Amino acid sequence: MKKSYKAWVGVVVGIAVIVLIFFYFSGGKDEPGKYDAFAQCITDSEAAMYGAYWCPHCQDQKDMFGDSWKLINYVECDPRGNNANPTLCQTQGVTGYPTWIFGDGQRESGTLSLNSIASRTGCQLP
C-alpha cells in the first residue's frame, strides 16, 4: 500500500511540474502589446518608418512601441540588415534615420513622440 501511495504522489508531482513548465514557457507570448491597436492603425494609414539596424535613434523609436513594434511597417535601409530594401529607401529619397513617411506622402525625420505620430496619422493612443 505504501508503494502505491508513493507512486501516486510521484505521478501527481511530475504532472504538476510539467504543467508549470508549460505555462512558464508559453505565458505572455500571445498577449497583445500595449500599443497593438495604435500600431495597427499607423500601418493601416500607410505610414512607414525607414531606418537602419545600427541606428540608435531608430532603436529608441522601436522601443517606444514595445511588443507592438512588430505591427509597424518598417523598411530596413542598410543592405546588411534583415529584410533590407535599400532600393526603396533610395527611391523614397531617405537620407537620414529614422524617417517616417506618412500616407499623404509627407515625411518627418528623427525620433518622433507617439503623440506626434498619432497626430500625423489620425490614430488614437490607448
Secondary structure, 3 states (H helix, E strand, C coil): CHHHHHHHHHHHHHHHHHHHHHHHHHCCCCCCCCCHHHHHHHHHCCCEEEECCCCHHHHHHHHHHHHHHHHCCEEECCCCCCCECHHHHHHCCCCCCCEEECCCCCEEECCCCHHHHHHHHCCCCC
